[in-house]
Amino acid sequence: MINHRRVLFLSLQALFNAILIGFIAKGLVYLIECITGLAFYGKFTPMTGPSGHHLGGLVVLVPILGGLIVGVMARFGSTAIRGHGIPEAMEKIILEDSKIPWPITFLKPISAAISIGTGGPFGAEGPIIATGGAFGSVTGQIAHISAEERKVLLAAGACAGMSAIFGSPLAGVLLAIELLLFEFSARSIIPVGLACATGAAMHLLLFGSEPVFAMAAIPLPSPSALAAYTGAGVVIGLIATGITWTVYAVEDAFEHLPIHWMWWPAIGAVVVGVVGYFAPYTMGVGYDNIRTLLTGNIPLTLILGLCLLKYLSWVISLGSGTSGGTLAPLFTIGGALGLLLGLGMVRLFPSAGINLETCALIGMAALFAGASRALLTAIVFSLETTGQMHGLLPLLGACTAAYFVSFFFMKGSIMTEKILRRGVAAPDAYEPDLLQGVLVRQLFTPSAAPQALPVGIDGLIPPPSVYATDNAATAARLMGSAGTDQLHVLESEKDPRVIGVLTASSLLHYYAAQKGREETYHSPLATRKWLVRGRKMIHHRK
């Protein structure tokens, strides 16, 4: 059963954390802009991007210097600052009981600000998600709460950071469900929802009320245009699969270099600098590029540059292990890709009513949905950050199509592939705890007559027992911790008489019966026969 006091405590802690994370998000953006000003203009003042620099060929050296600093910070500070942000948070949740070392709360934003401020082709969302998650984890460790509660605070902090940067609270909640928690319960959804709402309030306070990617109003799609957008989603899903493969192919290539990984970010930054020399708009955060793409009216050369050169710069820099993120680059590349497909579809189907701004919108969302498998997050994030409710149907069609293709061609996603390669099974579906949905009263074997609970050894330790009103999941955890395969069942707290026994066998039979209704187990023939026989026996008992 859910402890209401614990939910209240987690909610208050998540809300307080979100306020502080909002200020951290503002500080991170300000620091990125100041480092950009120092690195490209020689003044430690806020500058929105490096594209207006006058460094000439020397611009190639700026990302290399940033890569060297990040490599040193990772080598002598913490290796956890390397990577995308979300995959590392998932790994901490799965493998380390949601425990993130406290230095990450300041090393990650500083390293990311240096990486992005010196031209790294990333957005601020990955670092702030990692920083917010680390902050939530650290406060949970200080409070000495359980691993499951710490997971909630980690997810709430991470998604509050995303909401504070973009003003997208509902997308933040969905991100937590689809990529971090894989559960939907009052214990998790209330703290995360409050944290994301608070993060959005901090966005209004510190960044303003305009949508981050404001764009002109788009029309309602015609049936033919909607079919075209969905078809574009299929193509984008194939490309998302290819992009994911190349990210990890580049990582594998760096793994084979005969030098210490500390130098890899600087090596990857060589490509960032060279590409940036010819196409300065590929460097830095690049949110302005997304806004430009959403106008639907930009030169073809710029579209190609954002689609190909931005991809080249980002994939090599990310694969080198520097501190960066995936959301903004994928949205930029996807927006350019959507525009390219839109231009082609307009030529092929001039009477279909295809809108180029809508093509850019579905392109950026579909590429993220296909690569990350965060379908609802991609759709809602695009709606919240643009304010275009007429984009709902095109986004739903294109993102679902991209997700469908990605699902069939990729075992993991750009978020989980790293974990899968380490032999760790990453969650890929939200499933309820079957044992939590049934009471002990429904599964136990009753005794002939109620009796007093027998006294334990030396009259001190009674044998393990549960109440008939407890759920079976509680009983299973107690069996595991006590090292026993059966528990005494008591009538109630007010009437602590033994009314029967709950066995591990009864729990397993119930679990097998429920799972047998929804899946087929692919196993050797002998095992399948036993499964079929077991299901028949369970059905016969009923």
KENUTOR-60980 format. One record per residue (C-alpha): residue number from 1; x negated, y negated, z; residue in three letters. Coordinates in nm, 2 decimals, padded with zeros to 4 digits, m for minus. Example, Ala and Ser with C-alpha at 12.3 -4.5 7.8 and 13.67 -1.06 7.14 Angstrom:
 pos      X      Y      Z code
   1 m01.23  00.45  00.78  ALA
   2 m01.37  00.11  00.71  SER
//
This chain:
 pos      X      Y      Z code
   1  00.00  00.00  00.00  MET
   2 m00.11 m00.35 m00.07  ILE
   3 m00.23 m00.55  00.23  ASN
   4 m00.06 m00.89  00.21  HIS
   5 m00.31 m01.06  00.44  ARG
   6 m00.60 m00.94  00.22  ARG
   7 m00.42 m01.07 m00.09  VAL
   8 m00.38 m01.41  00.08  LEU
   9 m00.75 m01.41  00.18  PHE
  10 m00.87 m01.32 m00.17  LEU
  11 m00.64 m01.59 m00.32  SER
  12 m00.76 m01.86 m00.09  LEU
  13 m01.12 m01.76 m00.15  GLN
  14 m01.07 m01.75 m00.53  ALA
  15 m00.91 m02.09 m00.53  LEU
  16 m01.19 m02.24 m00.33  PHE
  17 m01.45 m02.08 m00.56  ASN
  18 m01.27 m02.21 m00.87  ALA
  19 m01.30 m02.57 m00.75  ILE
  20 m01.67 m02.54 m00.70  LEU
  21 m01.71 m02.35 m01.03  ILE
  22 m01.53 m02.63 m01.21  GLY
  23 m01.80 m02.87 m01.09  PHE
  24 m02.07 m02.62 m01.19  ILE
  25 m01.91 m02.60 m01.54  ALA
  26 m01.93 m02.98 m01.57  LYS
  27 m02.28 m02.98 m01.45  GLY
  28 m02.38 m02.71 m01.70  LEU
  29 m02.24 m02.90 m01.99  VAL
  30 m02.41 m03.22 m01.87  TYR
  31 m02.74 m03.05 m01.83  LEU
  32 m02.72 m02.89 m02.18  ILE
  33 m02.65 m03.24 m02.33  GLU
  34 m02.94 m03.40 m02.13  CYS
  35 m03.19 m03.12 m02.23  ILE
  36 m03.07 m03.17 m02.59  THR
  37 m03.15 m03.54 m02.56  GLY
  38 m03.49 m03.47 m02.41  LEU
  39 m03.59 m03.20 m02.65  ALA
  40 m03.47 m03.36 m02.98  PHE
  41 m03.46 m03.74 m02.90  TYR
  42 m03.72 m03.78 m02.63  GLY
  43 m03.47 m03.92 m02.37  LYS
  44 m03.32 m03.73 m02.08  PHE
  45 m02.97 m03.87 m02.16  THR
  46 m02.66 m03.68 m02.28  PRO
  47 m02.66 m03.60 m02.65  MET
  48 m02.39 m03.39 m02.81  THR
  49 m02.61 m03.21 m03.06  GLY
  50 m02.95 m03.19 m03.23  PRO
  51 m02.83 m03.24 m03.58  SER
  52 m02.92 m03.61 m03.59  GLY
  53 m03.29 m03.56 m03.48  HIS
  54 m03.59 m03.72 m03.66  HIS
  55 m03.85 m03.46 m03.57  LEU
  56 m03.90 m03.32 m03.93  GLY
  57 m04.09 m03.00 m03.93  GLY
  58 m04.17 m03.02 m03.56  LEU
  59 m03.81 m02.92 m03.49  VAL
  60 m03.92 m02.56 m03.54  VAL
  61 m04.13 m02.58 m03.22  LEU
  62 m03.84 m02.69 m03.00  VAL
  63 m03.65 m02.36 m02.98  PRO
  64 m03.98 m02.17 m02.95  ILE
  65 m04.07 m02.38 m02.64  LEU
  66 m03.72 m02.31 m02.50  GLY
  67 m03.76 m01.94 m02.56  GLY
  68 m04.09 m01.93 m02.39  LEU
  69 m03.94 m02.10 m02.08  ILE
  70 m03.64 m01.86 m02.07  VAL
  71 m03.88 m01.56 m02.11  GLY
  72 m04.09 m01.68 m01.81  VAL
  73 m03.78 m01.74 m01.60  MET
  74 m03.65 m01.39 m01.68  ALA
  75 m03.99 m01.23 m01.61  ARG
  76 m04.07 m01.40 m01.28  PHE
  77 m03.71 m01.50 m01.17  GLY
  78 m03.45 m01.24 m01.26  SER
  79 m03.41 m01.02 m01.57  THR
  80 m03.03 m01.06 m01.52  ALA
  81 m03.04 m01.40 m01.69  ILE
  82 m03.09 m01.23 m02.02  ARG
  83 m02.79 m01.14 m02.24  GLY
  84 m02.44 m01.24 m02.33  HIS
  85 m02.28 m01.29 m01.99  GLY
  86 m01.97 m01.06 m02.01  ILE
  87 m02.14 m00.73 m02.07  PRO
  88 m02.37 m00.79 m01.77  GLU
  89 m02.07 m00.87 m01.55  ALA
  90 m01.90 m00.55 m01.67  MET
  91 m02.22 m00.35 m01.58  GLU
  92 m02.23 m00.50 m01.23  LYS
  93 m01.87 m00.40 m01.18  ILE
  94 m01.91 m00.04 m01.30  ILE
  95 m02.25  00.04 m01.16  LEU
  96 m02.33 m00.18 m00.87  GLU
  97 m02.00 m00.23 m00.68  ASP
  98 m01.97 m00.59 m00.83  SER
  99 m02.29 m00.70 m00.64  LYS
 100 m02.48 m00.97 m00.83  ILE
 101 m02.80 m01.12 m00.67  PRO
 102 m02.75 m01.47 m00.54  TRP
 103 m03.04 m01.63 m00.75  PRO
 104 m02.83 m01.57 m01.07  ILE
 105 m02.59 m01.84 m00.96  THR
 106 m02.85 m02.11 m01.04  PHE
 107 m03.10 m01.92 m01.26  LEU
 108 m02.83 m01.83 m01.53  LYS
 109 m02.70 m02.19 m01.58  PRO
 110 m03.04 m02.34 m01.58  ILE
 111 m03.19 m02.09 m01.83  SER
 112 m02.88 m02.11 m02.05  ALA
 113 m02.90 m02.49 m02.05  ALA
 114 m03.26 m02.47 m02.16  ILE
 115 m03.19 m02.21 m02.43  SER
 116 m02.89 m02.40 m02.57  ILE
 117 m03.04 m02.75 m02.51  GLY
 118 m03.35 m02.66 m02.71  THR
 119 m03.14 m02.55 m03.01  GLY
 120 m03.02 m02.20 m02.92  GLY
 121 m02.70 m02.12 m03.13  PRO
 122 m02.48 m02.05 m02.83  PHE
 123 m02.18 m02.19 m02.65  GLY
 124 m02.15 m02.28 m02.28  ALA
 125 m01.88 m02.02 m02.22  GLU
 126 m02.11 m01.71 m02.18  GLY
 127 m02.34 m01.87 m01.92  PRO
 128 m02.05 m02.02 m01.72  ILE
 129 m01.86 m01.69 m01.72  ILE
 130 m02.18 m01.52 m01.59  ALA
 131 m02.24 m01.79 m01.34  THR
 132 m01.88 m01.80 m01.21  GLY
 133 m01.88 m01.42 m01.18  GLY
 134 m02.21 m01.44 m00.99  ALA
 135 m02.07 m01.70 m00.76  PHE
 136 m01.76 m01.49 m00.69  GLY
 137 m01.97 m01.19 m00.62  SER
 138 m02.20 m01.37 m00.38  VAL
 139 m01.92 m01.51 m00.18  THR
 140 m01.77 m01.17 m00.16  GLY
 141 m02.09 m01.02 m00.03  GLN
 142 m02.11 m01.30  00.23  ILE
 143 m01.76 m01.22  00.34  ALA
 144 m01.84 m00.84  00.37  HIS
 145 m01.53 m00.74  00.18  ILE
 146 m01.47 m00.41 m00.01  SER
 147 m01.61 m00.33 m00.35  ALA
 148 m01.27 m00.35 m00.51  GLU
 149 m01.20 m00.69 m00.35  GLU
 150 m01.54 m00.81 m00.46  ARG
 151 m01.46 m00.71 m00.81  LYS
 152 m01.15 m00.93 m00.80  VAL
 153 m01.35 m01.23 m00.68  LEU
 154 m01.61 m01.17 m00.95  LEU
 155 m01.35 m01.16 m01.22  ALA
 156 m01.17 m01.46 m01.08  ALA
 157 m01.49 m01.66 m01.07  GLY
 158 m01.59 m01.56 m01.42  ALA
 159 m01.25 m01.65 m01.57  CYS
 160 m01.22 m01.97 m01.37  ALA
 161 m01.54 m02.08 m01.54  GLY
 162 m01.40 m02.01 m01.88  MET
 163 m01.08 m02.19 m01.79  SER
 164 m01.28 m02.49 m01.66  ALA
 165 m01.48 m02.52 m01.99  ILE
 166 m01.19 m02.48 m02.23  PHE
 167 m00.88 m02.55 m02.03  GLY
 168 m00.74 m02.21 m02.12  SER
 169 m00.59 m02.06 m01.80  PRO
 170 m00.37 m01.79 m01.95  LEU
 171 m00.66 m01.67 m02.18  ALA
 172 m00.88 m01.65 m01.87  GLY
 173 m00.63 m01.42 m01.69  VAL
 174 m00.61 m01.20 m02.00  LEU
 175 m00.99 m01.19 m02.03  LEU
 176 m01.00 m01.06 m01.67  ALA
 177 m00.75 m00.79 m01.75  ILE
 178 m00.89 m00.68 m02.09  GLU
 179 m01.26 m00.70 m02.02  LEU
 180 m01.33 m00.70 m01.65  LEU
 181 m01.06 m00.56 m01.43  LEU
 182 m00.86 m00.32 m01.64  PHE
 183 m00.58 m00.33 m01.39  GLU
 184 m00.27 m00.53 m01.32  PHE
 185 m00.17 m00.55 m00.96  SER
 186 m00.07 m00.81 m00.71  ALA
 187 m00.41 m00.78 m00.54  ARG
 188 m00.59 m00.87 m00.87  SER
 189 m00.35 m01.09 m01.07  ILE
 190 m00.26 m01.34 m00.79  ILE
 191 m00.62 m01.44 m00.71  PRO
 192 m00.73 m01.44 m01.08  VAL
 193 m00.42 m01.64 m01.18  GLY
 194 m00.47 m01.90 m00.91  LEU
 195 m00.84 m01.93 m01.00  ALA
 196 m00.77 m01.98 m01.37  CYS
 197 m00.50 m02.24 m01.29  ALA
 198 m00.75 m02.42 m01.07  THR
 199 m01.02 m02.40 m01.33  GLY
 200 m00.78 m02.56 m01.58  ALA
 201 m00.69 m02.83 m01.33  ALA
 202 m01.07 m02.90 m01.30  MET
 203 m01.09 m02.92 m01.68  HIS
 204 m00.82 m03.19 m01.68  LEU
 205 m01.00 m03.37 m01.41  LEU
 206 m01.35 m03.35 m01.55  LEU
 207 m01.32 m03.31 m01.92  PHE
 208 m00.98 m03.46 m02.02  GLY
 209 m00.64 m03.34 m02.14  SER
 210 m00.69 m03.31 m02.51  GLU
 211 m00.72 m02.95 m02.65  PRO
 212 m01.08 m02.86 m02.69  VAL
 213 m01.04 m02.78 m03.06  PHE
 214 m00.76 m03.02 m03.15  ALA
 215 m00.64 m02.99 m03.50  MET
 216 m00.36 m03.12 m03.73  ALA
 217 m00.03 m02.95 m03.71  ALA
 218  00.00 m02.63 m03.92  ILE
 219  00.32 m02.52 m04.09  PRO
 220  00.52 m02.21 m04.02  LEU
 221  00.40 m01.93 m04.24  PRO
 222  00.60 m01.79 m04.52  SER
 223  00.64 m01.41 m04.54  PRO
 224  00.39 m01.39 m04.83  SER
 225  00.14 m01.61 m04.64  ALA
 226  00.18 m01.40 m04.33  LEU
 227  00.10 m01.09 m04.53  ALA
 228 m00.21 m01.26 m04.67  ALA
 229 m00.33 m01.36 m04.32  TYR
 230 m00.28 m01.00 m04.20  THR
 231 m00.48 m00.87 m04.50  GLY
 232 m00.76 m01.12 m04.42  ALA
 233 m00.76 m00.97 m04.07  GLY
 234 m00.84 m00.63 m04.21  VAL
 235 m01.14 m00.77 m04.40  VAL
 236 m01.25 m00.96 m04.09  ILE
 237 m01.22 m00.65 m03.88  GLY
 238 m01.47 m00.47 m04.11  LEU
 239 m01.71 m00.76 m04.09  ILE
 240 m01.67 m00.77 m03.71  ALA
 241 m01.78 m00.41 m03.70  THR
 242 m02.08 m00.49 m03.91  GLY
 243 m02.17 m00.78 m03.69  ILE
 244 m02.16 m00.57 m03.38  THR
 245 m02.38 m00.31 m03.54  TRP
 246 m02.64 m00.57 m03.64  THR
 247 m02.65 m00.73 m03.30  VAL
 248 m02.76 m00.40 m03.14  TYR
 249 m02.98 m00.31 m03.44  ALA
 250 m03.17 m00.63 m03.38  VAL
 251 m03.19 m00.55 m03.01  GLU
 252 m03.33 m00.20 m03.10  ASP
 253 m03.59 m00.37 m03.33  ALA
 254 m03.71 m00.59 m03.05  PHE
 255 m03.74 m00.29 m02.82  GLU
 256 m04.00 m00.14 m03.06  HIS
 257 m04.22 m00.45 m03.05  LEU
 258 m04.56 m00.37 m02.90  PRO
 259 m04.55 m00.68 m02.67  ILE
 260 m04.39 m00.76 m02.34  HIS
 261 m04.02 m00.85 m02.35  TRP
 262 m04.10 m01.19 m02.19  MET
 263 m04.22 m01.31 m02.53  TRP
 264 m03.92 m01.19 m02.73  TRP
 265 m03.70 m01.50 m02.68  PRO
 266 m03.98 m01.71 m02.83  ALA
 267 m04.01 m01.48 m03.12  ILE
 268 m03.64 m01.49 m03.19  GLY
 269 m03.65 m01.87 m03.16  ALA
 270 m03.88 m01.89 m03.46  VAL
 271 m03.59 m01.79 m03.68  VAL
 272 m03.37 m02.04 m03.49  VAL
 273 m03.62 m02.32 m03.56  GLY
 274 m03.67 m02.23 m03.92  VAL
 275 m03.30 m02.21 m04.00  VAL
 276 m03.25 m02.52 m03.80  GLY
 277 m03.50 m02.71 m04.01  TYR
 278 m03.29 m02.64 m04.32  PHE
 279 m02.95 m02.65 m04.15  ALA
 280 m02.96 m02.86 m03.83  PRO
 281 m02.59 m02.80 m03.77  TYR
 282 m02.66 m02.44 m03.69  THR
 283 m02.84 m02.54 m03.37  MET
 284 m02.69 m02.60 m03.03  GLY
 285 m02.34 m02.55 m02.89  VAL
 286 m02.16 m02.61 m03.22  GLY
 287 m01.81 m02.70 m03.09  TYR
 288 m01.80 m02.98 m03.34  ASP
 289 m01.85 m02.72 m03.61  ASN
 290 m01.54 m02.54 m03.50  ILE
 291 m01.34 m02.86 m03.50  ARG
 292 m01.47 m02.94 m03.85  THR
 293 m01.37 m02.60 m03.98  LEU
 294 m01.02 m02.63 m03.84  LEU
 295 m00.97 m02.94 m04.06  THR
 296 m00.98 m02.70 m04.36  GLY
 297 m01.15 m02.96 m04.57  ASN
 298 m01.53 m02.92 m04.57  ILE
 299 m01.78 m02.86 m04.85  PRO
 300 m01.84 m02.50 m04.97  LEU
 301 m02.21 m02.53 m04.89  THR
 302 m02.13 m02.61 m04.53  LEU
 303 m01.89 m02.33 m04.50  ILE
 304 m02.15 m02.08 m04.64  LEU
 305 m02.41 m02.23 m04.40  GLY
 306 m02.19 m02.18 m04.10  LEU
 307 m02.10 m01.83 m04.21  CYS
 308 m02.44 m01.70 m04.31  LEU
 309 m02.71 m01.92 m04.16  LEU
 310 m02.54 m01.95 m03.82  LYS
 311 m02.49 m01.57 m03.82  TYR
 312 m02.86 m01.51 m03.90  LEU
 313 m02.98 m01.76 m03.63  SER
 314 m02.74 m01.63 m03.36  TRP
 315 m02.78 m01.25 m03.42  VAL
 316 m03.16 m01.27 m03.40  ILE
 317 m03.17 m01.50 m03.10  SER
 318 m02.91 m01.30 m02.91  LEU
 319 m03.09 m00.97 m03.00  GLY
 320 m03.41 m01.11 m02.86  SER
 321 m03.27 m01.11 m02.51  GLY
 322 m03.25 m01.48 m02.45  THR
 323 m02.98 m01.64 m02.23  SER
 324 m02.67 m01.71 m02.44  GLY
 325 m02.32 m01.61 m02.53  GLY
 326 m02.09 m01.47 m02.80  THR
 327 m01.76 m01.65 m02.80  LEU
 328 m01.85 m01.99 m02.96  ALA
 329 m02.08 m01.83 m03.23  PRO
 330 m01.82 m01.57 m03.32  LEU
 331 m01.55 m01.85 m03.35  PHE
 332 m01.78 m02.06 m03.57  THR
 333 m01.88 m01.77 m03.80  ILE
 334 m01.52 m01.64 m03.80  GLY
 335 m01.37 m01.98 m03.88  GLY
 336 m01.61 m02.02 m04.18  ALA
 337 m01.53 m01.67 m04.29  LEU
 338 m01.16 m01.73 m04.26  GLY
 339 m01.19 m02.04 m04.48  LEU
 340 m01.39 m01.85 m04.74  LEU
 341 m01.12 m01.58 m04.75  LEU
 342 m00.85 m01.86 m04.76  GLY
 343 m01.01 m02.03 m05.06  LEU
 344 m01.02 m01.69 m05.24  GLY
 345 m00.66 m01.62 m05.16  MET
 346 m00.54 m01.96 m05.27  VAL
 347 m00.70 m01.89 m05.61  ARG
 348 m00.55 m01.54 m05.63  LEU
 349 m00.21 m01.63 m05.49  PHE
 350 m00.15 m02.00 m05.55  PRO
 351  00.23 m01.97 m05.48  SER
 352  00.20 m01.78 m05.15  ALA
 353  00.19 m02.10 m04.94  GLY
 354 m00.15 m02.02 m04.78  ILE
 355 m00.27 m02.29 m04.55  ASN
 356 m00.65 m02.34 m04.52  LEU
 357 m00.64 m02.47 m04.16  GLU
 358 m00.45 m02.16 m04.06  THR
 359 m00.71 m01.95 m04.24  CYS
 360 m00.99 m02.10 m04.03  ALA
 361 m00.78 m02.05 m03.71  LEU
 362 m00.71 m01.68 m03.78  ILE
 363 m01.07 m01.63 m03.89  GLY
 364 m01.22 m01.74 m03.57  MET
 365 m00.97 m01.55 m03.35  ALA
 366 m00.97 m01.23 m03.56  ALA
 367 m01.35 m01.20 m03.56  LEU
 368 m01.36 m01.23 m03.18  PHE
 369 m01.07 m00.98 m03.14  ALA
 370 m01.24 m00.73 m03.37  GLY
 371 m01.58 m00.76 m03.21  ALA
 372 m01.48 m00.78 m02.85  SER
 373 m01.15 m00.57 m02.85  ARG
 374 m01.00 m00.85 m02.64  ALA
 375 m00.68 m00.88 m02.86  LEU
 376 m00.45 m01.09 m02.63  LEU
 377 m00.74 m01.30 m02.51  THR
 378 m00.83 m01.40 m02.87  ALA
 379 m00.47 m01.49 m02.96  ILE
 380 m00.39 m01.69 m02.65  VAL
 381 m00.73 m01.86 m02.63  PHE
 382 m00.68 m01.99 m02.99  SER
 383 m00.33 m02.12 m02.91  LEU
 384 m00.44 m02.29 m02.59  GLU
 385 m00.75 m02.46 m02.73  THR
 386 m00.58 m02.58 m03.04  THR
 387 m00.22 m02.64 m02.93  GLY
 388 m00.08 m02.48 m03.25  GLN
 389  00.22 m02.27 m03.16  MET
 390  00.30 m02.22 m03.53  HIS
 391 m00.02 m02.02 m03.54  GLY
 392  00.13 m01.75 m03.32  LEU
 393  00.25 m01.51 m03.60  LEU
 394 m00.06 m01.55 m03.82  PRO
 395 m00.28 m01.49 m03.52  LEU
 396 m00.09 m01.19 m03.41  LEU
 397 m00.10 m01.03 m03.75  GLY
 398 m00.46 m01.11 m03.83  ALA
 399 m00.60 m01.03 m03.48  CYS
 400 m00.41 m00.70 m03.46  THR
 401 m00.53 m00.60 m03.80  ALA
 402 m00.89 m00.68 m03.71  ALA
 403 m00.86 m00.49 m03.38  TYR
 404 m00.71 m00.19 m03.57  PHE
 405 m01.00 m00.17 m03.81  VAL
 406 m01.26 m00.22 m03.53  SER
 407 m01.09  00.05 m03.32  PHE
 408 m01.14  00.31 m03.60  PHE
 409 m01.49  00.22 m03.70  PHE
 410 m01.65  00.14 m03.36  MET
 411 m01.67  00.36 m03.05  LYS
 412 m01.74  00.06 m02.83  GLY
 413 m01.74 m00.32 m02.88  SER
 414 m01.99 m00.60 m02.88  ILE
 415 m01.92 m00.62 m02.50  MET
 416 m01.95 m00.25 m02.41  THR
 417 m02.20 m00.11 m02.66  GLU
 418 m02.49 m00.20 m02.43  LYS
 419 m02.34 m00.02 m02.14  ILE
 420 m02.24  00.29 m02.36  LEU
 421 m02.60  00.32 m02.48  ARG
 422 m02.71  00.36 m02.12  ARG
 423 m02.48  00.65 m02.07  GLY
 424 m02.22  00.46 m01.87  VAL
 425 m01.85  00.51 m01.96  ALA
 426 m01.70  00.16 m02.00  ALA
 427 m01.32  00.13 m01.95  PRO
 428 m01.14  00.09 m02.28  ASP
 429 m00.78  00.10 m02.16  ALA
 430 m00.56 m00.02 m01.88  TYR
 431 m00.42  00.28 m01.70  GLU
 432 m00.23  00.29 m01.37  PRO
 433 m00.36  00.51 m01.08  ASP
 434 m00.12  00.80 m01.11  LEU
 435 m00.17  00.90 m00.75  LEU
 436 m00.09  00.56 m00.63  GLN
 437  00.26  00.59 m00.78  GLY
 438  00.37  00.89 m00.57  VAL
 439  00.42  00.93 m00.20  LEU
 440  00.27  01.20  00.02  VAL
 441  00.63  01.29  00.11  ARG
 442  00.69  01.41 m00.25  GLN
 443  00.38  01.64 m00.26  LEU
 444  00.32  01.79  00.08  PHE
 445  00.42  02.14  00.20  THR
 446  00.66  02.11  00.50  PRO
 447  00.60  02.32  00.81  SER
 448  00.87  02.53  00.98  ALA
 449  00.92  02.28  01.26  ALA
 450  00.77  01.94  01.35  PRO
 451  00.49  01.96  01.61  GLN
 452  00.24  01.74  01.79  ALA
 453 m00.08  01.66  01.62  LEU
 454 m00.35  01.90  01.74  PRO
 455 m00.64  01.75  01.94  VAL
 456 m00.98  01.76  01.78  GLY
 457 m01.32  01.87  01.91  ILE
 458 m01.37  01.80  02.29  ASP
 459 m01.04  01.61  02.28  GLY
 460 m01.20  01.31  02.10  LEU
 461 m01.15  01.34  01.72  ILE
 462 m00.81  01.44  01.59  PRO
 463 m00.81  01.62  01.25  PRO
 464 m00.76  01.39  00.94  PRO
 465 m00.40  01.30  00.88  SER
 466 m00.18  01.07  00.67  VAL
 467  00.18  00.95  00.70  TYR
 468  00.45  01.08  00.47  ALA
 469  00.50  00.72  00.35  THR
 470  00.14  00.68  00.24  ASP
 471  00.07  00.71 m00.13  ASN
 472 m00.13  01.01 m00.27  ALA
 473 m00.42  00.79 m00.37  ALA
 474 m00.48  00.70 m00.01  THR
 475 m00.47  01.07  00.08  ALA
 476 m00.72  01.16 m00.20  ALA
 477 m00.97  00.90 m00.07  ARG
 478 m00.93  01.03  00.28  LEU
 479 m00.99  01.39  00.17  MET
 480 m01.31  01.28 m00.01  GLY
 481 m01.45  01.08  00.28  SER
 482 m01.36  01.35  00.54  ALA
 483 m01.49  01.63  00.32  GLY
 484 m01.17  01.83  00.35  THR
 485 m00.92  01.99  00.11  ASP
 486 m00.61  01.94  00.33  GLN
 487 m00.45  01.68  00.56  LEU
 488 m00.19  01.69  00.83  HIS
 489  00.12  01.49  00.73  VAL
 490  00.28  01.28  01.00  LEU
 491  00.64  01.17  00.99  GLU
 492  00.57  00.80  01.06  SER
 493  00.37  00.57  01.28  GLU
 494  00.66  00.56  01.53  LYS
 495  00.71  00.93  01.51  ASP
 496  00.36  01.08  01.48  PRO
 497  00.47  01.45  01.46  ARG
 498  00.31  01.69  01.21  VAL
 499  00.57  01.78  00.96  ILE
 500  00.35  01.96  00.71  GLY
 501  00.02  01.98  00.52  VAL
 502 m00.10  01.81  00.20  LEU
 503 m00.35  02.01  00.00  THR
 504 m00.60  01.90 m00.27  ALA
 505 m00.44  02.17 m00.49  SER
 506 m00.10  01.99 m00.48  SER
 507 m00.27  01.66 m00.57  LEU
 508 m00.45  01.82 m00.87  LEU
 509 m00.13  02.00 m00.98  HIS
 510  00.06  01.67 m00.98  TYR
 511 m00.22  01.49 m01.16  TYR
 512 m00.25  01.76 m01.43  ALA
 513  00.13  01.76 m01.49  ALA
 514  00.14  01.38 m01.54  GLN
 515 m00.16  01.37 m01.77  LYS
 516 m00.04  01.67 m01.96  GLY
 517  00.26  01.47 m02.08  ARG
 518  00.04  01.20 m02.25  GLU
 519 m00.27  01.36 m02.38  GLU
 520 m00.42  01.67 m02.55  THR
 521 m00.75  01.79 m02.40  TYR
 522 m01.00  01.90 m02.67  HIS
 523 m01.20  02.17 m02.52  SER
 524 m01.32  02.53 m02.58  PRO
 525 m01.05  02.78 m02.65  LEU
 526 m01.06  02.94 m02.30  ALA
 527 m01.02  02.61 m02.13  THR
 528 m00.72  02.52 m02.35  ARG
 529 m00.56  02.85 m02.26  LYS
 530 m00.60  02.77 m01.89  TRP
 531 m00.45  02.42 m01.94  LEU
 532 m00.15  02.55 m02.13  VAL
 533 m00.10  02.82 m01.87  ARG
 534 m00.13  02.57 m01.59  GLY
 535  00.13  02.34 m01.75  ARG
 536  00.37  02.63 m01.79  LYS
 537  00.32  02.72 m01.42  MET
 538  00.38  02.36 m01.31  ILE
 539  00.69  02.34 m01.53  HIS
 540  00.81  02.67 m01.39  HIS
 541  00.76  02.55 m01.03  ARG
 542  00.97  02.24 m01.10  LYS
//
